[in-house]
Every structure is written in structure tokens, then in C-alpha cells.
Amino acid sequence: LLTFVAQKNLNRIKSKVLVWQGYLFDGVVVPTFGYREDTADAYRRTAPIDPVNAYSDRKSPQYAFGGTPDDTVTGRSKSYSVVVHSPKWLKSKLPAGTSIDLFYNKSGNFQPAAGRVDAVGNSVPPPNGQTIDYGFLISMLDDRLSLRVNKYKSTASNAAVGLANAYMVGAVETRAW
């Protein structure tokens, strides 16, 4: 197949993960800790132009992936959470099979996206974020009725805005004429 431009990409991700969850005080307190480390390597190649026929030479050795990645990113994500359930002695004093749970979570995330570039080809750092949430859960009638109240705050850095619906811009401009 003849083509003027041929490009290929290869992405490799190596991950290490550790998760610990405890059940303390007869399961009343449930802490969780998570740790993840990702290293992403990105390889990019564009086929050179064959000088004889002016098409991409996809059989050229220059089009093969090399041993050294074009871009590498490493990131770590940590997560801490705790849930405190109603102790049995408190549940026995509450009416109609009621229980109260409290929860808290703080987590970070990282997307191992090596090889991201801006419009002029400069490397762009990978997306990452932070979330904190906390709240409570009240269950009644032996868990048949529940109310959960949750407050959270999430932040993101280096996130990309997808242009999946970018055709709408052209559609609106066309209608304006």
C-alpha cells in the first residue's frame, strides 16, 4: 500500500502495586493503604520518504523501533482511607436496625502517558490529580434503607480536553453562514 506519510507508536508500561487493608477492633475500623508506581516508555517513528518514488519507505531500517524510548515518564500514586463502622454495642442501642458509618479517603492518581506532545511537538507532562472525600452513611431497617452523604474535592493537572465532538464547531460555523 503506497502512502505519503507512515507513522507508528509503541507504548510500554511497567507497574508496581501494593495494597494493604486492615480490620481493627473486630472490624469496626477498616483502614486501607494503596501505592502504585508506573513507568511508561513511548517510542515513535515516522517512515522516511523514498527519494525514487516519493512515498513512505516502511521497509527502511529507520522505521524500526530503537532500543531507547523517545519519552519516559514515572509517577507514583498513593491512597489512604479509613471507614469506621458502628460498634456492636452502639448498634444494639439504636432503633430499627440502625447503623452509622463514617469514612474518609485521600488519594492521588497519575496516568502513565508517555509520548504526549503539544501542537508544536514539545513534550507534555502526564495527567495527575488529587481527591479528598469524606462523609457518613446511615442505614436503617437492617440495611434496607440508607442515606449516604459525601463531600469531595478533586483537582487535576495536565489533563487534556478531548475533541471528540470538535465537528460541532464546524457545524455551528456552517450554520452561521
C-alpha positions in Angstrom: 0.0 0.0 0.0 1.5 3.3 -1.1 1.2 6.2 1.3 2.8 9.7 1.7 3.2 9.5 5.5 3.5 6.5 7.7 3.8 6.7 11.5 3.8 4.1 14.2 3.8 4.3 18.0 4.7 1.8 20.8 3.8 2.3 24.5 5.1 0.1 27.3 4.0 0.4 30.9 5.6 -1.3 33.9 3.7 -1.1 37.2 4.3 -2.0 40.8 1.3 -2.1 43.2 0.9 -2.6 46.9 -2.4 -2.6 48.7 -3.0 -3.2 52.4 -6.3 -3.4 54.2 -6.8 -3.9 57.9 -9.7 -4.9 60.1 -9.1 -3.5 63.5 -11.2 -3.7 66.7 -13.4 -6.5 65.5 -13.9 -4.9 62.0 -15.1 -1.6 63.4 -12.1 0.3 61.9 -11.1 -0.6 58.4 -8.0 1.3 57.1 -6.7 0.9 53.6 -3.4 2.0 52.0 -2.5 1.8 48.3 0.7 2.5 46.5 1.3 2.3 42.8 4.3 3.2 40.7 4.2 3.3 36.9 6.9 3.8 34.4 5.8 4.4 30.8 8.1 4.3 27.7 6.9 5.7 24.4 8.5 5.0 21.0 7.6 7.0 17.9 8.7 6.5 14.3 7.9 8.2 11.0 8.9 6.4 7.9 11.4 8.2 5.7 10.4 9.2 2.2 11.8 7.1 -0.6 13.6 9.5 -2.9 12.8 7.5 -6.0 9.0 7.2 -5.8 8.3 10.0 -3.1 6.3 7.6 -0.9 6.9 6.5 2.6 9.5 3.7 2.9 8.0 1.4 5.5 10.8 -1.2 5.0 13.6 1.3 5.9 15.7 0.4 8.9 15.0 3.9 10.1 11.3 3.0 10.6 12.2 0.3 13.1 11.8 1.0 16.8 15.1 1.6 18.6 16.3 0.3 22.0 16.0 3.7 23.6 12.5 5.2 24.1 11.7 8.7 22.8 10.0 9.6 26.1 9.8 8.1 29.5 7.6 9.2 32.5 7.5 7.7 36.0 4.8 8.5 38.6 3.6 7.4 41.9 0.0 7.2 43.3 -0.9 6.9 46.9 -4.2 6.3 48.5 -5.3 6.4 52.2 -8.7 5.6 53.5 -10.5 4.7 56.7 -14.0 3.5 57.4 -15.4 3.4 60.9 -18.5 1.2 61.4 -20.9 1.3 64.3 -19.7 -1.0 67.1 -22.0 -3.8 68.1 -22.7 -2.2 71.5 -23.9 1.0 69.8 -26.0 -0.8 67.1 -27.8 -2.7 69.9 -28.9 0.7 71.4 -30.0 2.3 68.1 -33.6 1.8 66.9 -34.9 -0.2 63.9 -31.6 -1.9 63.0 -29.8 1.4 62.5 -26.1 1.7 61.9 -23.8 4.7 61.3 -20.6 4.5 59.3 -18.0 7.3 58.8 -15.5 7.4 56.0 -12.5 9.4 54.8 -10.3 9.0 51.7 -7.3 10.9 50.3 -5.9 9.7 47.1 -3.6 10.8 44.3 -3.5 9.5 40.8 -1.2 9.5 37.8 -1.8 8.5 34.2 1.3 6.9 32.7 1.0 8.8 29.4 4.5 9.0 27.9 4.8 10.4 24.5 2.2 13.3 24.8 3.1 16.3 22.8 1.6 19.7 22.2 0.7 21.2 18.8 4.3 22.1 18.0 5.8 18.7 19.2 7.0 19.7 22.7 6.6 17.1 25.4 3.6 17.5 27.7 3.7 16.2 31.3 1.3 13.3 32.2 -2.1 13.9 33.8 -2.4 13.6 37.5 -4.8 14.6 40.3 -5.8 14.6 43.9 -9.1 13.7 45.6 -10.2 14.1 49.2 -13.6 12.8 50.2 -15.4 12.1 53.5 -18.9 11.6 54.8 -21.2 9.3 56.6 -23.7 6.5 55.9 -26.9 5.9 58.0 -28.6 2.6 57.4 -31.9 1.6 58.9 -34.2 -1.4 58.8 -31.2 -3.8 58.7 -29.7 -2.1 55.6 -33.0 -1.9 53.6 -33.0 1.9 53.8 -29.9 4.1 53.7 -28.7 7.7 53.4 -25.2 8.5 52.3 -23.8 12.0 52.5 -20.4 12.5 50.8 -18.3 15.7 50.3 -15.3 15.6 48.0 -12.8 17.8 46.2 -10.9 16.7 43.1 -8.2 18.5 41.3 -6.5 17.6 38.0 -3.3 18.8 36.4 -2.1 18.4 32.8 -5.4 16.9 31.8 -6.3 17.0 28.1 -9.6 18.2 26.7 -10.8 15.6 24.2 -12.0 16.9 20.9 -14.3 14.0 20.1 -17.1 16.4 19.3 -15.0 19.0 17.5 -17.1 18.6 14.4 -19.7 20.7 16.2 -17.5 23.8 15.8 -17.6 23.4 12.1 -21.3 22.7 12.1 -22.1 25.9 14.1 -19.8 27.9 11.8 -21.5 26.5 8.7 -25.0 27.4 10.0 -23.8 30.9 10.8 -23.2 31.5 7.0 
